[in-house]
Every structure is written in structure tokens, then in C-alpha cells.
Amino acid sequence: MTALNPNPVERTAGRAVRTGFRALVLCFGALVLARALSEGTYDLAFANLALDLSGLVTTVGLVYFVGYGVEVIASVVAGPLLDRHSPLRAVIGAYGVKILLFGLIGLGSSFLATHLWTIVLAAALVDLVHHVGDMALFVLLPRVLTPGTLVRVQGIGASVRAAGEVVSPLAAGAVLALLPGARALLAAAVFQVLALFLLFGLLAVIRRGRSGEGAGAGPAGKGEEGEEGEEGSPGAPKDTEEVEQPVSRRLVARTIARSAAWREYTVLDTLTTLALSSVILTLLPIMREHLGMSPARAAGFLAFSALGSIIGGLLVARAGTDGIHPSLSRAPVVAAIGTAAISLLGHHPWLLAVGLILFGLGFTVYLRSAGLILQLRAPLRLLGTWSGLLDAVGRIFSAAAILLTGLTFDLVGGLPVHLAFAVLLLLTAVRWARFSRVHRDALGNTPLHPAGDDVGTR
């Protein structure tokens, strides 16, 4: 009987671990939701300001185009800085800068809020800072969480973000109704303040886990953020050889290019991501033009895609680390089936809903799994540079693919475009299956990986 019933100490430890993990997930989920609400609010506010000042829809596209461009620059430039300095401070700084910008514009500065070029510049600066903050959080999490906890937290975070993307347009619409014009940015600032407090709460939970109460936190390498450094601050890096000898961006790029595993990962991830991104941006046009739906009805059906994303995030969390590699090949297949169903069977409402759910599920499972591969297999001390370079490559090709997709859509219609992307997703799924068999272990075997680094534990 003793063997079957844990003693009181074991039961108490188990409860502490479960309580710590629930607190961790709650804080991270609330943080993701606050960020989604802020992003939805300021995106809509900037777009409306640009449209009000110019009267041209082209200016709205200009705002997004400039923002996309600065994000590519940020990916390349900010990556090495995050490796050499504190990602935690970068996240906090990003929130602080956005709060300041939103406050300056929203409090009624006639100059900032009534000139188109200042709105475009402010939107670009916000996109730049937001992207740097996202990169910093991406680098920070593997340093303060164990691999299993990282996978579960990222999966649940994906589900929360998908739910936030459904709620944020409604919240942004309500904000714009109550606070028209530039004042809507004050609400975005409030959401950023909330996100900042939730970040501090997340760090407190992680520190408690490190002290032995159990929150799934644990050291993932040298110089990590969760530990106190030389100055006694959470973000101070330790004096290690890796920190004192930074690796150049060129050397990282050369290492990735010379590694067969990372070279194939980059090609496959770029092709899969650009296919998924192009499909998701043409869902509304294909429902309106190919399926003959009204704008309101088409927008309502997009909620099914968000439902699929919510399910997908939960599946990633449930599968854990063992499910990452299989998901790389299975998720594109699911997304391809959903894409084909939308195009070929979308005239039947229930089949359209199923297709959208399948696409959203495959979309989220793939993106989270590919990101987790990067977080767990790239050298931890170079994660900022490594991920920044790969992100820049993906964004450049995705942007080009999106422009080409729009042109092709207008020339030949949405059905051939969607079917072509469905075929591309199936082809990448086949290659991903081979990749997991051939290159899985080689991802952690490059000259820049620490000697004796056990990639299976990270």
C-alpha cells in the first residue's frame, strides 16, 4: 500500500508543481491576450488615422508596407544585440517605448495626430519596437523554462492569441467608438501597461519555480535570464566565455548555409510559411469573389479559422516535445486539405466551416512547431542572431509571394491559386517527413553549438 500511495511530502510537492504550472500558464496567457488586444487596437487606430487624413486606401497599405519593411531590418539588426545584452530588458523597454508613443499621440498632440507622415513614421516605429519585443521574448523563454514547459506554454499561448484575434477587432471597434481618432491609442497604451505588469507577474512565478516550488522553470544554459547576474538583477548576463566573445552575424549566416540540416530547414520553413501566409491573406477575397459571399458573412466565417487555431495550440501543448517533429509533416497536410476544401467545397456552408477549421489548425500547429524547433535546437547563446536571420529570409520571400499571389489572384482567379498552394503544402509535408528522419539530430551539430550540448534535452 505504501508503494501505491505517495507520502505527504510527495503529494505536497506534486501539488506545488501543478499550482506553479497553472500560475505560469495563467500569467503567460493573460500576457498574450493583453498584447493581442493592444496590437488589434493600435493597428485599427493607425489604419483609420491614415485613411481619415488622406482619404486613400493606398495609404493604409503604405502603413503596413513600411511596418513590414522595418520588421525585416529589426530581425537582422536586433538579433545579435539580444544575444549580447539582456532580452528581458529589451522586452520591458519595448513595452515602455510603445506606452510613451501611444500616450504622446493619444493625448491630443495636433502635430503628431494631423500629419500623415508622422502617422506612418509612428506606426513604423511601433512595428519596429513591437517586433524587437517579440524577438526578445522568443529568446528569453528558452532561457528560463524547461523544454517540456516551453512547449506547453507556447502551445497554450497560441490558443490564447487565436482567441485574442477574434476578440481584439470587437474590442478595437468599441474603443474607436468611445475614443475616436488618435485618442484610441490611449487604450492601446493601457493594454501595454497591463502587459508589462503581467510580464513582471510571469517572472515572479518563474523565480518561485526556481526556488523549488515548481513552475516548470529551470536552467536551459549559461547566462540565462532568470538567474541573478553579477549586479543582482534578473536580466544581467553572467560572465561566461560565450557572452564575452560575441559571434558575428556573418559567421552565423555562413554556419547555417553550410549545414545541410539548417539549410533544408530554412528552405522548407520559408516555402511552408509563405504558402500558409498567402492562403490566409486570400481567405476573405476567395469567399467574397469565388464563393459569392457578402463581406459580413465572409468575415463571420473567418471565426472558424480562429477556432481551428485555438484547437491547434492546445494540440501542440498536449503533444509536448515528442510531437514537434511529427507535426512539421502532418500540419501542412491538414492545412492543405483545409485549403482545398475551402476552394472546392466552400459553397456548402458546413464544409466551408470544416475547411477553415482544418486550415487554422494546420496553420497554428505548423508555425508553433517550426518555432519550437528553432528555440530548442539553435545554439542558445546565439538564438537572437540565428532566429533573426531566418526570420528576415522568411519575411522577404513571404512578402514577395503575397504580392505575386495578389497579382495572380486577379489574373486567373482564386481557385487555381488556392489549389496551387495546397499542392505546395503537400510537397513540403513530404520533405518535412524526410527531414525528420535524416536531419533531426544534425540540427544540434554545428561548429557553433557548444561541445557536448545535448540537443535532446533542449
C-alpha positions in Angstrom: 0.0 0.0 0.0 2.9 2.3 0.7 4.1 2.0 -2.8 0.7 2.8 -4.2 0.1 5.9 -2.1 2.6 8.8 -2.3 3.7 10.1 1.1 2.6 13.5 2.2 5.8 15.2 1.1 5.5 13.8 -2.4 1.8 14.8 -2.6 2.7 18.3 -1.4 5.5 18.6 -4.0 3.1 17.4 -6.7 0.5 20.0 -5.8 3.2 22.7 -5.8 4.3 21.8 -9.3 0.7 21.7 -10.6 -0.1 25.0 -8.9 3.1 26.6 -10.2 2.4 25.5 -13.7 -1.2 26.8 -13.6 0.1 30.1 -12.4 2.7 30.2 -15.1 0.2 29.4 -17.9 -2.3 31.9 -16.4 0.2 34.7 -16.4 1.5 33.9 -19.9 -1.9 33.5 -21.3 -3.1 36.8 -19.9 0.1 38.5 -21.2 -0.5 37.2 -24.7 -4.2 38.3 -24.6 -3.2 41.8 -23.4 -0.7 42.1 -26.2 -3.2 40.9 -28.8 -5.8 43.5 -27.6 -3.2 46.3 -27.7 -2.0 45.2 -31.2 -5.5 45.0 -32.6 -6.4 48.4 -31.2 -3.3 50.3 -32.5 -3.4 48.5 -35.9 -7.0 49.7 -36.4 -6.3 53.1 -35.0 -3.3 53.8 -37.2 -5.2 52.5 -40.3 -8.2 54.8 -39.6 -6.0 57.8 -38.9 -4.2 57.2 -42.2 -7.5 56.8 -44.1 -9.0 59.9 -42.4 -6.0 62.1 -43.2 -5.6 61.1 -46.9 -8.9 59.6 -48.0 -6.9 57.0 -49.9 -6.9 53.3 -49.2 -3.4 53.2 -50.7 -2.1 55.0 -47.6 -3.3 52.1 -45.4 -1.3 49.7 -47.5 1.6 52.1 -47.1 1.4 51.9 -43.4 1.5 48.1 -43.4 4.2 48.0 -46.1 6.6 50.3 -44.2 5.9 48.4 -41.0 6.8 45.1 -42.7 10.0 46.6 -44.0 11.2 47.8 -40.6 10.5 44.4 -39.2 12.8 42.8 -41.7 15.5 45.3 -40.7 14.9 44.6 -37.0 15.2 40.9 -37.5 18.7 41.3 -38.8 20.0 44.1 -36.6 18.4 43.3 -33.3 19.2 39.6 -33.2 22.9 39.9 -32.3 22.1 42.7 -29.7 19.7 40.3 -27.9 22.5 37.7 -27.7 25.0 40.2 -26.2 22.6 42.0 -23.9 19.5 41.2 -21.8 16.4 40.1 -23.7 14.4 40.8 -20.5 15.4 44.4 -20.6 14.6 44.6 -24.3 11.0 43.3 -23.6 10.5 45.8 -20.8 12.0 48.6 -22.9 9.7 47.7 -25.9 6.6 48.0 -23.7 7.8 51.3 -22.3 8.5 52.9 -25.7 5.1 51.8 -27.0 3.4 53.2 -23.9 5.2 56.5 -24.4 4.4 56.7 -28.1 0.7 55.9 -27.7 0.5 58.4 -24.9 2.1 61.2 -26.9 -0.2 60.7 -29.9 -3.3 59.9 -28.0 -3.2 62.8 -25.6 -4.0 65.2 -28.4 -0.8 66.4 -30.0 -2.2 68.2 -33.0 1.1 67.9 -34.9 1.5 64.2 -34.4 -2.1 63.3 -35.0 -2.8 65.5 -38.0 0.1 64.8 -40.4 0.1 61.7 -42.5 3.9 61.3 -42.5 4.0 61.4 -38.7 1.3 58.6 -38.5 3.3 56.5 -41.0 6.5 57.1 -39.1 4.9 56.4 -35.7 3.3 53.2 -37.0 6.6 52.1 -38.4 8.4 52.8 -35.1 5.7 50.9 -33.2 6.1 47.9 -35.5 9.8 48.1 -35.1 9.7 48.2 -31.3 6.9 45.5 -31.2 8.9 43.2 -33.4 12.0 43.6 -31.2 9.9 42.9 -28.1 8.6 39.7 -29.8 12.1 38.6 -30.7 13.3 39.3 -27.2 10.5 37.2 -25.6 11.3 34.4 -28.1 14.9 34.4 -27.0 14.1 34.8 -23.3 11.6 31.9 -22.9 14.1 29.0 -23.6 16.5 30.5 -21.1 14.0 30.5 -18.2 11.8 27.5 -19.0 12.5 23.7 -19.3 11.8 22.3 -22.8 8.6 20.5 -21.8 7.2 23.6 -20.1 8.3 25.8 -23.0 6.3 23.6 -25.5 3.2 23.5 -23.3 3.3 27.3 -22.6 3.9 28.1 -26.3 1.0 25.9 -27.4 -1.4 27.3 -24.9 -0.2 30.8 -25.8 -1.0 30.1 -29.4 -4.6 29.2 -28.5 -5.0 32.3 -26.4 -3.6 34.5 -29.2 -6.1 33.0 -31.6 -8.9 33.8 -29.2 -7.5 37.3 -28.8 -7.5 37.8 -32.6 -11.3 37.1 -32.5 -11.9 39.4 -29.6 -9.5 42.2 -30.5 -11.4 43.6 -33.5 -14.5 43.8 -31.4 -12.6 45.4 -28.6 -10.9 47.8 -31.0 -14.2 48.7 -32.6 -15.7 49.6 -29.2 -12.6 51.6 -28.3 -12.8 53.6 -31.5 -16.5 54.3 -30.9 -15.7 55.6 -27.4 -12.3 57.2 -28.2 -12.4 58.3 -31.9 -9.3 59.3 -33.8 -5.9 59.4 -32.1 -7.4 59.0 -28.6 -7.9 55.3 -29.3 -4.2 54.9 -28.8 -4.7 55.6 -25.2 -6.5 52.3 -24.8 -3.6 50.6 -26.6 -1.3 52.2 -24.0 -3.5 50.8 -21.2 -3.2 47.3 -22.6 0.5 47.7 -22.9 0.7 48.8 -19.2 -1.3 45.7 -18.3 1.0 43.5 -20.4 4.0 45.0 -18.6 2.5 44.1 -15.1 1.7 40.6 -16.4 5.3 40.2 -17.5 6.5 41.0 -14.0 4.0 38.5 -12.7 5.3 35.9 -15.1 8.9 36.5 -13.9 7.8 36.2 -10.3 6.2 32.8 -11.0 9.4 31.6 -12.7 11.6 32.8 -9.9 9.3 31.0 -7.4 9.7 27.9 -9.5 13.5 28.2 -9.4 13.4 28.4 -5.6 11.8 24.9 -5.5 8.0 25.5 -5.5 7.8 24.2 -9.1 6.5 26.1 -12.1 8.3 24.3 -14.8 11.2 26.7 -14.7 14.7 25.6 -15.0 18.1 26.5 -16.3 18.5 25.9 -20.0 22.0 27.1 -20.5 24.7 29.5 -19.3 24.0 33.2 -18.9 20.2 32.7 -18.7 17.9 35.5 -17.8 16.0 34.0 -14.9 19.1 33.9 -12.7 20.6 36.9 -10.9 23.8 38.1 -12.6 26.8 39.9 -11.3 24.7 43.0 -10.5 22.0 41.0 -8.8 19.4 41.9 -11.4 17.3 39.4 -13.2 18.5 40.5 -16.6 22.2 40.8 -16.0 24.2 38.2 -18.0 26.7 36.1 -16.3 30.4 36.5 -17.1 30.8 33.5 -19.3 33.1 32.9 -22.2 30.2 32.8 -24.6 29.0 36.2 -23.5 32.4 37.9 -23.6 33.2 36.6 -27.1 30.3 37.5 -29.4 29.9 35.7 -32.7 29.5 37.8 -35.8 26.3 37.8 -37.9 28.3 36.7 -40.9 29.7 33.7 -39.2 26.2 32.6 -38.1 24.9 33.0 -41.6 27.8 31.0 -43.0 27.3 28.3 -40.5 23.6 28.0 -41.4 24.4 27.9 -45.1 27.0 25.2 -44.7 24.8 23.0 -42.5 22.7 20.6 -44.7 20.2 20.3 -41.8 19.7 24.0 -41.2 19.9 24.8 -44.9 17.0 22.5 -45.6 15.1 23.7 -42.6 15.4 27.3 -43.9 14.1 26.3 -47.4 11.3 24.2 -46.2 10.2 26.6 -43.5 10.2 29.5 -46.0 8.2 27.6 -48.5 5.7 26.3 -46.0 5.3 29.7 -44.3 4.8 31.7 -47.5 2.2 29.2 -48.6 0.3 29.5 -45.3 0.6 33.3 -45.2 -0.6 33.7 -48.8 -3.6 31.4 -48.2 -4.6 33.2 -45.0 -4.5 36.6 -46.7 -6.6 35.4 -49.6 -9.3 33.7 -47.5 -11.6 36.7 -47.4 -11.2 37.5 -51.2 -11.9 33.9 -52.2 -15.0 33.7 -50.0 -16.3 37.0 -51.5 -15.3 36.5 -55.2 -15.2 32.8 -55.7 -17.9 31.8 -53.3 -20.1 34.9 -53.7 -20.4 35.7 -50.0 -21.2 39.2 -48.6 -18.4 40.9 -46.7 -20.1 40.5 -43.4 -20.9 36.8 -43.9 -17.3 36.1 -45.1 -15.8 37.9 -42.1 -18.1 35.9 -39.8 -16.9 32.6 -41.3 -13.3 33.5 -40.6 -14.0 32.8 -36.9 -13.9 29.1 -37.8 -10.3 29.5 -38.8 -9.6 31.1 -35.4 -11.4 28.1 -33.8 -9.0 25.8 -35.6 -6.1 27.8 -34.3 -7.3 27.5 -30.8 -7.6 23.7 -31.2 -4.1 23.6 -32.8 -2.4 25.4 -30.0 -3.9 23.0 -27.4 -2.8 20.1 -29.5 0.8 21.4 -29.5 0.7 21.8 -25.7 -0.7 18.3 -25.3 1.8 16.6 -27.7 4.8 18.0 -25.9 8.4 17.8 -27.1 7.8 14.4 -28.8 5.2 15.8 -31.0 7.2 18.7 -32.6 8.9 16.8 -35.4 5.8 14.8 -36.5 3.8 18.0 -36.5 6.2 19.5 -39.1 5.0 17.0 -41.7 1.4 16.4 -40.5 0.3 20.1 -40.1 0.9 21.1 -43.7 -1.2 18.1 -44.8 -4.0 19.3 -42.6 -3.7 22.9 -43.9 -3.6 21.6 -47.5 -6.8 19.6 -47.0 -8.5 22.6 -45.4 -7.3 24.9 -48.3 -8.6 22.6 -51.0 -11.9 22.1 -49.1 -12.4 25.9 -48.9 -11.9 26.3 -52.6 -13.7 23.2 -53.9 -16.4 22.6 -51.4 -16.9 26.0 -49.9 -20.3 26.5 -51.5 -21.6 24.2 -48.8 -21.5 26.2 -45.5 -20.7 23.3 -43.2 -17.9 22.1 -45.4 -16.5 25.6 -45.6 -16.5 25.8 -41.9 -14.7 22.4 -41.6 -12.2 23.6 -44.2 -11.5 26.8 -42.3 -11.1 24.9 -39.0 -8.6 22.4 -40.7 -6.6 25.3 -42.2 -6.5 27.2 -38.9 -5.4 24.0 -37.1 -2.7 23.2 -39.5 -1.5 26.8 -39.7 -1.0 27.1 -35.9 0.4 23.7 -35.3 3.0 24.2 -38.0 4.1 27.7 -37.0 4.4 26.8 -33.4 6.3 23.5 -34.1 8.7 25.2 -36.5 9.3 28.0 -34.0 9.9 25.5 -31.2 12.5 23.6 -33.3 14.4 26.9 -33.6 14.1 27.6 -29.9 15.2 24.2 -28.8 17.8 23.3 -31.5 19.7 26.6 -32.3 22.6 27.4 -30.0 21.0 29.1 -27.0 23.6 31.9 -26.7 23.1 32.8 -30.5 19.3 32.3 -30.6 18.7 36.0 -31.3 21.1 36.2 -34.3 20.1 32.7 -35.6 16.4 33.3 -35.4 16.7 36.9 -36.7 18.5 35.8 -39.9 16.0 33.1 -40.6 13.1 35.4 -39.9 14.4 38.0 -42.3 14.7 35.4 -45.1 11.2 34.2 -44.5 9.7 37.6 -44.4 11.4 38.8 -47.6 10.2 35.7 -49.5 6.7 35.8 -47.9 6.3 39.5 -48.8 7.2 38.7 -52.4 4.9 35.7 -52.5 2.0 37.7 -51.1 2.4 40.4 -53.8 2.6 37.8 -56.5 -0.4 35.9 -55.1 -2.5 39.1 -55.3 -1.5 39.7 -58.9 -2.2 36.0 -59.9 -5.5 36.1 -58.0 -6.6 39.0 -60.1 -5.5 37.4 -63.4 -6.6 33.8 -63.0 -9.0 33.7 -60.0 -8.7 32.4 -56.5 -9.4 28.7 -57.2 -6.2 27.9 -59.1 -4.1 29.9 -56.6 -5.5 28.1 -53.6 -5.1 24.7 -55.3 -1.5 25.5 -56.2 -0.7 26.4 -52.6 -2.5 23.2 -51.4 -0.2 21.2 -53.7 2.9 23.1 -52.4 1.9 22.3 -48.8 1.6 18.6 -49.6 5.1 18.7 -51.2 6.6 20.4 -48.2 4.9 17.8 -45.9 6.7 15.0 -47.8 10.0 16.8 -47.5 9.4 17.5 -43.8 8.9 13.8 -43.2 12.2 13.0 -44.8 13.8 15.9 -42.9 12.8 14.5 -39.5 14.4 11.1 -40.5 17.6 12.4 -41.9 18.5 15.7 -40.3 16.8 15.7 -36.9 20.0 15.1 -34.8 22.2 17.2 -37.2 20.4 20.4 -36.2 22.3 20.4 -32.9 25.7 19.5 -34.5 27.3 22.6 -36.0 30.6 24.3 -35.2 28.7 27.0 -33.2 27.0 24.5 -30.9 28.6 24.1 -27.5 30.7 20.9 -27.3 28.7 18.1 -25.6 25.4 20.0 -25.9 22.6 17.5 -25.7 20.0 18.9 -28.0 17.6 16.3 -27.0 17.2 18.0 -23.6 16.7 21.4 -25.0 
